[in-house]
Amino acid sequence: MRINTKFPMAIHILAVAALNEDETMPSTSELIAKSVGTNPVVVRRLSSQLKTAGLICASPGVAGLSLSKDAKEISLLDIYKAVREKDEVIFDVHQNPSEKCWVGHNIQDALETPLTEAQKALENSLDSYSLYDVAAEIRRRAGRE
């Protein structure tokens, strides 16, 4: 059981767009897919969600994508919301606990508050970081400050 990778991939896509300064090599789905280590179709699918959310600009017939606003204005929460499924939660209690067992009968209600609070804490944390923060950290780690 792995936590969904769409969110980190979406950040990666936007980081490439934010950091790519080579005008001779636009941030195409092929270029980004090589960086992410995935198929360009996956990049295009996520890019479509990012475009719908107003985070990137991409036009048919024009190679590459670009940020639709400054990286400082794009929070990690914005990215998370752009690619998560509607009503998706990070933690979900398994679907079929035994109603005959007193633990199984009560587990979902017992976990509702702590899991809701954990989801909210994550969202608050993501809202405190921007794409610019991630890009700056990538630059620092790569020695390109």
Secondary structure, 3 states (H helix, E strand, C coil): CCCCCHHHHHHHHHHHHHHCCCCCCCCCHHHHHHHHCCCHHHHHHHHHHHHHCCCEECCCCCCCCEECCCHHHCEHHHHHHHHCCCCCCCCCCCCCCCCCCHHHHHHHHHHHHHHHHHHHHHHHHHHCCEHHHHHHHHHHHCCCC
